[in-house]
Amino acid sequence: MNPDHLIMAALFALLLIYGPNKLPQLGNALGKTVKNVRDGMDGVGDDETAIVHDSAADADRQ
């Protein structure tokens, strides 16, 4: 089965299970989840960079 067919089948199943009124709410929740994950992944690199800079500053002070 083609991946496109699987996506269409999944969307059709969601439509049957939740109905047309709930799909926008599900899409909104999924979009917020993806955004939070991306923001969280972006923040991980920033924290590591801050730790490296703090360690370098501590080494300079000693």
C-alpha positions, 0 to 999 in steps of 0.5 A, spaced: 500 500 500 502 506 498 503 511 504 499 516 501 493 511 501 495 510 508 494 517 510 488 518 506 485 511 510 487 514 517 484 521 515 477 517 513 478 513 519 478 519 524 472 522 520 468 516 522 470 516 529 470 523 531 465 526 526 466 533 522 465 537 528 471 534 532 476 534 527 478 542 527 479 541 535 483 535 534 487 538 528 488 544 533 491 540 539 495 536 534 498 543 531 499 545 538 503 539 540 508 539 534 509 547 536 511 545 543 515 539 541 519 544 536 520 549 541 522 544 546 527 542 541 530 549 540 530 550 547 535 544 548 541 547 544 540 553 548 541 550 554 547 546 552 550 553 549 549 556 556 552 551 560 558 551 556 559 559 556 558 558 564 563 553 564 568 557 560 567 563 564 568 559 571 574 557 568 577 564 566 575 566 574 579 561 577 
